[in-house]
Amino acid sequence: MAVRLRAPLNVPELHVFPDPEALAEAAALRFIEAAGAAVEARHTFLVALSGGSTPATLYARLAAPEYARQVDWSRTHVFWGDERCVPPDHQDSNYRMASEALLEHVPIPPQNVHRMHGEDTPGQAAEAYEREMAGRFGAASAPNSDFTFDLTLLGLGEDGHTASLFPGSPALQIRDRWVVAVPHDRPPEPLVDRLSLTLPAFNSSRMVVFLVSGERKAPVLKQTLEPPAGAIPTPAGLIRPRHGDLLWLVDHPAAGLLSSCG
């Protein structure tokens, strides 16, 4: 059973689950619920996927027939929050992970899968992806749209990064773009350049769901959700949907240092 806690400012919902399996189950139900609501309201479900081991568990669950049949995949359009600058069949590709765990197992039309072209020149790939997003969302740049995705899935790195928005990165200052190329030559690995959506793109989502699992994430989760007075926010802490909902789905080991769990 999940525990719903009184959340800090700018975190409307914080749910703590006993283990990764319960977390994945809850995330799958949120995905299905968001898909159904979007199709009913706007006839299309627009979702941005995340890389990482916790989302991979979610994708595998969604691929199971009893979950997959609850999503109208013909009306689902899949995007990515970030990508490593590698070919789509590379072991480090976020596209490859999501494809193998989920997309190859559900009846989603190929034209509804909008991958980032990590194999292309990073700057050109970022511009191309922004054009593709603008074509889908009907706006030329981030300030011209109140909403991008119906659901955005994100993770939390041990340094506080989310997607490929790292602490101190100039990408955090971008306000007039949806997609940027991000040089990446320091840990965490892999040390390859990235493509990432920007804060304006994420913060135009109707719903953002963070998935956080494991004791190693406990210190940075506390830093993000319960920062000391005057502390610089982590990149994840800058995700605050302007007109949407923000949910943190975490397991007990990750939440172990939160004062609200004490």
Residue frames as qw, qx, qy, qz and C-alpha x, y, z in Angstrom:
[[0.000, 0.889, 0.458, 0.000, 0.00, 0.00, 0.00],
 [0.394, 0.482, -0.030, 0.782, 1.29, 3.47, -0.89],
 [0.322, -0.638, -0.415, 0.564, 1.68, 6.18, 1.68],
 [0.245, 0.749, 0.253, 0.561, 0.61, 9.63, 0.53],
 [0.505, -0.381, -0.317, 0.706, 2.55, 12.29, 2.37],
 [0.039, 0.962, 0.162, -0.215, 2.13, 15.98, 2.87],
 [0.751, 0.315, 0.153, 0.561, 4.51, 17.30, 0.24],
 [0.342, -0.439, -0.018, 0.831, 6.85, 20.27, 0.28],
 [0.301, 0.744, 0.052, -0.594, 6.11, 23.42, -1.70],
 [0.414, 0.588, -0.490, -0.493, 5.88, 22.85, -5.47],
 [0.156, 0.110, -0.976, -0.108, 5.42, 19.12, -5.00],
 [0.613, -0.180, -0.041, -0.768, 1.63, 18.69, -5.05],
 [0.952, -0.153, -0.014, -0.266, 1.76, 14.91, -4.66],
 [0.113, 0.551, -0.816, 0.134, 4.35, 12.65, -3.08],
 [0.935, -0.130, -0.040, -0.329, 3.58, 8.93, -2.92],
 [0.077, -0.568, 0.812, -0.112, 5.85, 6.43, -1.18],
 [0.908, 0.064, -0.268, -0.315, 5.65, 2.73, -2.04],
 [0.794, -0.508, 0.333, -0.018, 7.10, -0.24, -0.17],
 [0.642, -0.226, 0.601, 0.419, 9.23, -1.57, -3.03],
 [0.025, 0.341, -0.518, -0.784, 10.12, -1.07, -6.73],
 [0.021, 0.276, 0.909, 0.311, 7.42, -3.49, -7.85],
 [0.002, 0.728, 0.614, -0.304, 4.67, -1.49, -6.14],
 [0.046, -0.627, 0.130, 0.767, 6.17, 1.69, -7.56],
 [0.022, -0.108, 0.744, 0.659, 6.08, 0.27, -11.10],
 [0.020, 0.503, 0.862, 0.057, 2.50, -0.85, -10.63],
 [0.005, -0.768, -0.368, 0.524, 1.42, 2.61, -9.51],
 [0.041, -0.500, 0.381, 0.776, 3.28, 4.25, -12.38],
 [0.064, 0.142, 0.866, 0.474, 1.64, 1.92, -14.90],
 [0.016, 0.677, 0.725, -0.127, -1.80, 2.82, -13.57],
 [0.037, -0.728, -0.052, 0.683, -0.95, 6.53, -13.78],
 [0.082, -0.245, 0.653, 0.712, 0.17, 6.05, -17.38],
 [0.030, 0.380, 0.883, 0.275, -3.03, 4.24, -18.31],
 [0.031, -0.754, -0.533, 0.382, -5.17, 6.83, -16.52],
 [0.058, -0.626, 0.174, 0.758, -3.39, 9.74, -18.24],
 [0.080, -0.042, 0.780, 0.619, -3.69, 8.05, -21.64],
 [0.026, 0.547, 0.833, 0.081, -7.40, 7.48, -21.24],
 [0.043, -0.782, -0.336, 0.522, -8.10, 11.02, -20.05],
 [0.087, -0.489, 0.384, 0.779, -6.09, 12.57, -22.90],
 [0.054, 0.140, 0.841, 0.520, -7.76, 10.49, -25.60],
 [0.005, -0.672, -0.732, 0.111, -11.20, 11.26, -24.19],
 [0.070, -0.808, -0.188, 0.553, -10.50, 14.99, -23.96],
 [0.115, 0.758, -0.344, -0.543, -8.30, 15.62, -27.02],
 [0.906, 0.387, 0.030, -0.168, -8.36, 12.34, -29.03],
 [0.674, 0.520, -0.415, 0.321, -4.57, 12.00, -28.69],
 [0.739, -0.658, 0.037, 0.141, -2.15, 11.01, -25.94],
 [0.475, 0.740, -0.326, 0.347, 1.25, 12.73, -26.05],
 [0.804, -0.584, 0.060, 0.092, 3.87, 11.24, -23.72],
 [0.304, 0.773, -0.521, 0.194, 7.58, 11.91, -23.16],
 [0.952, -0.203, -0.212, 0.089, 9.54, 8.88, -22.02],
 [0.262, -0.844, 0.462, -0.080, 12.60, 8.72, -19.78],
 [0.657, 0.342, -0.659, 0.131, 15.64, 6.51, -19.77],
 [0.221, -0.489, 0.647, -0.542, 16.89, 4.64, -16.72],
 [0.191, 0.014, -0.979, 0.074, 16.30, 1.38, -14.86],
 [0.245, 0.302, 0.666, -0.637, 13.17, 2.45, -12.96],
 [0.551, 0.438, -0.083, -0.705, 11.30, 3.52, -16.12],
 [0.347, 0.275, -0.844, -0.304, 12.46, 0.30, -17.81],
 [0.054, 0.145, 0.935, -0.318, 10.58, -1.67, -15.15],
 [0.411, 0.461, 0.331, -0.713, 7.51, 0.44, -15.82],
 [0.459, 0.444, -0.469, -0.610, 7.78, -0.11, -19.60],
 [0.182, 0.108, -0.974, -0.080, 8.04, -3.85, -19.17],
 [0.212, 0.321, 0.782, -0.490, 4.88, -3.81, -17.09],
 [0.442, 0.527, 0.054, -0.724, 3.02, -1.69, -19.64],
 [0.327, 0.363, -0.738, -0.466, 4.04, -4.16, -22.34],
 [0.164, 0.092, 0.965, -0.183, 2.20, -7.01, -20.59],
 [0.108, -0.362, -0.729, -0.572, -1.09, -7.75, -22.36],
 [0.266, -0.677, -0.668, 0.157, -3.30, -6.99, -19.36],
 [0.195, -0.659, -0.104, 0.719, -1.85, -3.44, -19.21],
 [0.171, -0.138, 0.533, 0.817, -1.18, -2.83, -22.92],
 [0.004, -0.473, -0.782, -0.406, -4.79, -3.42, -23.93],
 [0.166, -0.781, -0.495, 0.344, -5.90, -0.57, -21.65],
 [0.135, -0.599, 0.186, 0.767, -4.04, 2.03, -23.78],
 [0.655, 0.702, 0.267, -0.075, -5.23, 3.23, -27.20],
 [0.578, -0.357, 0.387, 0.624, -1.83, 2.97, -28.89],
 [0.438, 0.528, 0.517, 0.513, -3.22, 4.12, -32.23],
 [0.037, -0.929, -0.192, -0.315, -3.79, 7.54, -30.65],
 [0.641, -0.695, 0.086, 0.314, -0.58, 7.58, -28.61],
 [0.540, 0.752, -0.205, 0.319, 2.42, 9.63, -29.72],
 [0.814, -0.475, -0.038, 0.333, 5.72, 8.86, -27.98],
 [0.296, 0.857, -0.268, 0.327, 8.55, 11.37, -27.55],
 [0.784, -0.159, -0.368, 0.474, 11.69, 11.35, -25.39],
 [0.318, -0.939, -0.061, 0.116, 12.88, 13.76, -22.72],
 [0.090, -0.812, 0.531, 0.226, 16.51, 13.19, -23.65],
 [0.962, 0.267, 0.009, 0.056, 18.82, 10.99, -25.63],
 [0.565, -0.531, 0.427, 0.465, 22.48, 10.05, -25.75],
 [0.434, 0.734, -0.320, -0.412, 24.26, 10.99, -28.98],
 [0.319, -0.237, 0.903, 0.162, 24.59, 7.40, -30.15],
 [0.355, 0.006, -0.700, -0.619, 22.89, 5.37, -32.91],
 [0.698, -0.245, 0.032, -0.672, 19.43, 3.96, -32.14],
 [0.930, -0.039, -0.358, -0.068, 20.75, 0.40, -31.86],
 [0.303, 0.480, -0.609, 0.553, 23.50, 1.35, -29.39],
 [0.525, -0.337, -0.740, 0.252, 23.33, -0.14, -25.89],
 [0.196, -0.272, -0.386, 0.859, 23.27, 3.37, -24.36],
 [0.163, -0.243, -0.414, -0.862, 20.34, 4.58, -26.46],
 [0.339, 0.138, 0.567, -0.738, 17.24, 5.58, -24.52],
 [0.665, 0.270, -0.251, -0.650, 15.22, 4.86, -27.65],
 [0.514, 0.197, -0.830, -0.093, 16.56, 1.33, -27.82],
 [0.005, 0.004, 0.844, -0.536, 15.72, 0.66, -24.18],
 [0.488, 0.249, 0.345, -0.762, 12.14, 1.88, -24.52],
 [0.626, 0.319, -0.474, -0.531, 11.72, 0.11, -27.82],
 [0.421, 0.151, -0.893, 0.045, 12.90, -3.26, -26.51],
 [0.034, 0.094, 0.795, -0.599, 11.02, -2.98, -23.21],
 [0.350, 0.468, 0.504, -0.636, 7.74, -1.54, -24.51],
 [0.419, 0.541, -0.159, -0.711, 7.26, -0.31, -28.06],
 [0.258, 0.261, -0.857, -0.363, 8.06, -3.57, -29.83],
 [0.031, -0.179, -0.963, 0.198, 5.33, -5.26, -27.79],
 [0.253, 0.583, 0.524, -0.567, 2.40, -2.90, -28.35],
 [0.477, 0.529, 0.595, 0.372, 0.46, -1.92, -31.50],
 [0.044, -0.808, -0.045, 0.586, 1.73, 1.64, -31.79],
 [0.682, 0.704, 0.150, 0.128, 1.98, 2.92, -35.39],
 [0.721, -0.019, 0.031, 0.692, 5.61, 3.59, -36.42],
 [0.195, 0.593, 0.158, 0.765, 4.74, 7.17, -37.39],
 [0.490, -0.805, -0.166, -0.291, 3.63, 7.79, -33.80],
 [0.802, -0.423, -0.026, 0.421, 7.14, 7.12, -32.44],
 [0.259, 0.930, -0.084, 0.247, 9.15, 10.34, -32.45],
 [0.833, -0.332, -0.053, 0.439, 12.71, 9.47, -31.51],
 [0.082, -0.922, 0.274, 0.260, 15.62, 11.87, -31.12],
 [0.856, 0.470, -0.131, 0.168, 18.24, 11.21, -33.78],
 [0.579, -0.751, 0.255, 0.190, 21.26, 10.82, -31.54],
 [0.787, 0.036, 0.386, 0.480, 23.39, 9.62, -34.42],
 [0.386, 0.790, 0.215, 0.425, 23.18, 13.02, -36.15],
 [0.325, 0.319, -0.259, 0.852, 25.21, 16.17, -35.41],
 [0.205, -0.437, -0.715, 0.506, 23.91, 17.25, -31.96],
 [0.092, 0.359, 0.107, -0.922, 23.00, 20.83, -32.85],
 [0.360, 0.068, -0.573, -0.733, 21.22, 19.79, -36.01],
 [0.338, -0.270, -0.901, -0.019, 19.45, 16.94, -34.23],
 [0.072, -0.420, -0.572, 0.700, 18.18, 19.32, -31.54],
 [0.247, 0.294, -0.142, -0.912, 16.83, 21.74, -34.15],
 [0.378, -0.034, -0.778, -0.501, 15.18, 18.91, -36.08],
 [0.262, -0.352, -0.868, 0.232, 13.49, 17.55, -32.95],
 [0.063, 0.405, 0.347, -0.844, 12.22, 20.97, -32.02],
 [0.346, 0.170, -0.426, -0.818, 10.68, 21.31, -35.49],
 [0.376, -0.174, -0.887, -0.204, 9.05, 17.90, -35.08],
 [0.144, -0.413, -0.710, 0.551, 7.63, 18.93, -31.71],
 [0.167, 0.337, 0.039, -0.926, 6.40, 22.24, -33.12],
 [0.366, 0.016, -0.673, -0.643, 4.63, 20.38, -35.91],
 [0.361, -0.315, -0.876, 0.053, 2.89, 18.16, -33.37],
 [0.214, -0.526, -0.570, 0.594, 2.05, 20.87, -30.82],
 [0.215, 0.801, 0.456, 0.323, 1.32, 23.65, -33.29],
 [0.229, -0.961, 0.039, 0.147, 3.80, 26.21, -31.96],
 [0.610, 0.691, -0.281, 0.267, 7.16, 27.47, -33.14],
 [0.352, 0.374, -0.620, 0.593, 8.87, 27.71, -29.77],
 [0.347, -0.279, -0.805, 0.392, 8.29, 27.07, -26.08],
 [0.053, 0.217, 0.364, -0.904, 6.85, 30.45, -25.07],
 [0.411, 0.052, -0.349, -0.841, 4.04, 30.06, -27.62],
 [0.643, -0.186, -0.685, -0.288, 2.43, 26.99, -26.09],
 [0.549, -0.539, 0.328, -0.548, 0.77, 26.49, -22.73],
 [0.854, -0.195, 0.452, -0.169, 0.93, 22.71, -23.05],
 [0.268, 0.493, -0.778, -0.281, 3.28, 20.19, -24.60],
 [0.348, 0.039, -0.935, -0.054, 2.91, 16.64, -23.27],
 [0.704, -0.469, -0.255, -0.467, -0.04, 15.06, -21.53],
 [0.856, -0.507, 0.088, 0.061, 2.45, 13.04, -19.47],
 [0.395, 0.721, -0.518, 0.235, 6.18, 13.43, -18.94],
 [0.921, -0.357, -0.105, 0.117, 8.15, 10.72, -17.16],
 [0.223, 0.802, -0.439, 0.340, 11.39, 11.71, -15.46],
 [0.851, -0.240, -0.364, 0.294, 14.03, 10.19, -13.23],
 [0.287, -0.934, 0.187, -0.100, 16.45, 11.61, -10.69],
 [0.728, 0.392, -0.429, 0.364, 20.22, 11.23, -10.92],
 [0.705, -0.453, -0.355, 0.414, 22.42, 11.01, -7.84],
 [0.355, -0.059, -0.036, 0.932, 23.76, 14.49, -8.65],
 [0.199, 0.563, 0.409, -0.690, 20.24, 15.92, -8.99],
 [0.151, 0.242, -0.530, -0.798, 20.08, 15.89, -12.76],
 [0.610, 0.379, 0.634, -0.288, 16.98, 14.95, -14.66],
 [0.726, 0.682, 0.087, 0.005, 16.80, 14.09, -18.35],
 [0.748, 0.148, -0.044, 0.646, 20.15, 15.52, -19.52],
 [0.078, -0.872, 0.034, -0.483, 19.89, 18.73, -17.51],
 [0.756, -0.116, -0.432, 0.478, 22.94, 18.57, -15.23],
 [0.391, -0.826, -0.193, 0.358, 23.92, 20.83, -12.32],
 [0.282, -0.645, 0.248, 0.665, 25.55, 24.01, -13.58],
 [0.473, 0.261, 0.662, 0.520, 24.73, 23.30, -17.22],
 [0.080, 0.191, -0.156, -0.966, 24.03, 26.32, -19.46],
 [0.228, -0.293, -0.800, -0.471, 21.04, 24.33, -20.72],
 [0.215, -0.544, -0.713, 0.386, 19.27, 25.20, -17.46],
 [0.036, -0.484, -0.106, 0.868, 19.20, 28.86, -18.53],
 [0.008, -0.103, -0.676, -0.730, 17.53, 28.27, -21.89],
 [0.299, 0.410, 0.568, -0.648, 14.07, 29.83, -22.03],
 [0.493, 0.551, -0.118, -0.663, 13.40, 30.16, -25.78],
 [0.424, 0.314, -0.793, -0.304, 13.99, 26.60, -26.97],
 [0.897, -0.197, 0.050, -0.393, 12.37, 23.25, -26.47],
 [0.977, -0.003, 0.057, 0.206, 15.40, 21.11, -27.33],
 [0.030, 0.905, -0.424, -0.028, 19.15, 21.67, -26.90],
 [0.828, 0.260, -0.427, 0.254, 22.40, 19.82, -27.46],
 [0.563, -0.789, 0.207, -0.134, 24.24, 19.22, -24.18],
 [0.492, 0.535, -0.647, 0.230, 28.01, 18.54, -24.13],
 [0.817, -0.509, 0.126, -0.237, 28.75, 15.88, -21.52],
 [0.640, 0.475, -0.543, 0.265, 32.34, 15.00, -20.64],
 [0.088, -0.376, 0.706, -0.593, 32.05, 14.51, -16.86],
 [0.142, -0.231, -0.955, 0.119, 30.28, 11.80, -14.81],
 [0.752, -0.062, 0.635, -0.166, 27.73, 10.38, -14.72],
 [0.094, -0.219, 0.821, 0.520, 28.55, 8.01, -17.51],
 [0.770, 0.193, 0.297, 0.531, 28.24, 7.36, -20.38],
 [0.198, -0.641, 0.096, 0.736, 30.45, 10.30, -21.32],
 [0.303, 0.333, 0.636, 0.626, 28.75, 11.14, -24.59],
 [0.147, 0.002, -0.022, -0.989, 27.02, 14.31, -25.66],
 [0.165, 0.431, 0.846, -0.268, 23.27, 14.46, -25.15],
 [0.175, -0.377, -0.398, -0.818, 20.09, 15.92, -26.54],
 [0.131, -0.355, -0.765, 0.521, 17.62, 17.18, -23.95],
 [0.118, -0.791, -0.467, -0.376, 14.34, 18.94, -23.66],
 [0.177, 0.355, -0.301, 0.867, 14.57, 22.19, -21.74],
 [0.005, 0.253, 0.688, -0.680, 12.87, 23.43, -18.60],
 [0.420, 0.235, -0.003, -0.877, 10.22, 25.34, -20.61],
 [0.550, 0.073, -0.704, -0.444, 9.33, 22.16, -22.51],
 [0.342, -0.152, -0.885, 0.277, 9.06, 20.07, -19.35],
 [0.020, 0.281, 0.538, -0.795, 7.21, 22.77, -17.45],
 [0.462, 0.145, -0.227, -0.845, 4.55, 23.01, -20.16],
 [0.286, -0.073, -0.947, -0.125, 3.48, 19.41, -19.49],
 [0.607, -0.457, -0.239, -0.605, 0.00, 18.67, -18.21],
 [0.844, -0.512, 0.117, -0.109, 1.51, 16.15, -15.81],
 [0.372, 0.612, -0.666, 0.210, 5.09, 15.36, -14.78],
 [0.911, -0.388, 0.012, -0.136, 5.78, 12.14, -12.91],
 [0.106, 0.677, -0.708, 0.171, 9.16, 11.48, -11.29],
 [0.964, -0.141, -0.211, -0.080, 10.04, 7.84, -10.64],
 [0.063, 0.711, -0.607, 0.351, 12.70, 7.36, -7.94],
 [0.954, -0.231, -0.154, -0.113, 13.87, 4.06, -6.48],
 [0.828, 0.130, -0.348, 0.420, 16.66, 2.88, -4.22],
 [0.579, -0.711, -0.172, 0.360, 18.59, 3.93, -1.12],
 [0.551, -0.040, 0.188, 0.812, 21.33, 5.57, -3.21],
 [0.066, 0.574, 0.373, 0.726, 18.80, 8.21, -4.29],
 [0.418, -0.723, -0.518, 0.184, 17.82, 9.11, -0.73],
 [0.382, -0.457, -0.090, 0.798, 20.31, 11.98, -0.21],
 [0.073, 0.021, 0.391, 0.917, 19.52, 13.72, -3.50],
 [0.233, -0.588, -0.693, -0.344, 15.79, 13.18, -3.10],
 [0.391, -0.712, -0.407, 0.417, 15.96, 14.99, 0.25],
 [0.302, -0.301, 0.156, 0.891, 18.13, 17.72, -1.31],
 [0.012, -0.250, -0.594, -0.765, 15.57, 18.16, -4.07],
 [0.357, -0.619, -0.620, -0.324, 12.36, 18.02, -2.06],
 [0.523, -0.814, -0.221, 0.125, 13.62, 19.51, 1.21],
 [0.585, 0.471, -0.150, 0.642, 16.44, 21.87, 0.23],
 [0.438, -0.460, -0.354, 0.686, 18.16, 23.90, 2.96],
 [0.103, 0.936, 0.232, -0.244, 17.31, 27.59, 3.02],
 [0.046, 0.868, -0.332, -0.367, 19.23, 29.44, 0.33],
 [0.581, -0.177, 0.727, 0.320, 20.44, 26.29, -1.42],
 [0.297, 0.371, -0.525, -0.707, 20.71, 26.20, -5.19],
 [0.851, 0.134, 0.285, -0.420, 17.92, 23.95, -6.48],
 [0.489, -0.116, 0.798, 0.334, 18.88, 20.73, -8.18],
 [0.190, 0.091, -0.587, -0.782, 17.90, 20.57, -11.87],
 [0.234, -0.372, -0.888, -0.139, 15.10, 18.20, -10.89],
 [0.138, -0.549, -0.559, 0.606, 13.92, 20.77, -8.37],
 [0.086, 0.327, -0.183, -0.923, 13.41, 23.25, -11.22],
 [0.172, -0.244, -0.823, -0.483, 10.71, 21.09, -12.77],
 [0.156, 0.379, 0.582, -0.703, 7.50, 22.90, -11.83],
 [0.176, 0.445, 0.734, 0.483, 4.72, 22.57, -14.42],
 [0.048, -0.063, 0.037, -0.996, 3.15, 25.96, -14.99],
 [0.612, -0.052, -0.047, -0.788, -0.39, 24.70, -15.50],
 [0.772, 0.036, -0.602, -0.200, -0.05, 21.00, -14.76],
 [0.821, -0.538, 0.084, -0.172, 0.45, 18.46, -12.00],
 [0.295, 0.611, -0.699, 0.225, 3.72, 17.31, -10.47],
 [0.919, -0.330, 0.011, -0.213, 3.92, 13.86, -8.90],
 [0.098, 0.587, -0.790, 0.149, 6.79, 12.09, -7.18],
 [0.959, -0.134, -0.103, -0.227, 6.42, 8.31, -7.01],
 [0.165, 0.635, -0.705, 0.269, 9.22, 6.90, -4.85],
 [0.803, -0.205, -0.559, 0.005, 9.94, 3.74, -2.89],
 [0.650, -0.754, -0.092, 0.020, 10.70, 3.50, 0.84],
 [0.761, -0.199, 0.051, 0.615, 14.50, 3.24, 0.47],
 [0.339, 0.461, 0.190, 0.797, 14.60, 6.42, -1.65],
 [0.288, -0.768, -0.195, -0.538, 12.34, 8.28, 0.78],
 [0.744, -0.335, -0.480, 0.320, 14.27, 7.20, 3.88],
 [0.417, -0.095, -0.241, 0.871, 15.81, 10.60, 4.64],
 [0.146, -0.537, -0.315, -0.769, 12.73, 12.74, 4.09],
 [0.097, -0.122, 0.583, -0.797, 11.54, 14.42, 7.26],
 [0.670, -0.032, -0.041, -0.741, 7.94, 13.63, 6.32],
 [0.820, 0.036, -0.556, -0.132, 8.84, 9.95, 6.53],
 [0.243, 0.334, -0.720, 0.558, 10.44, 10.20, 9.91]]
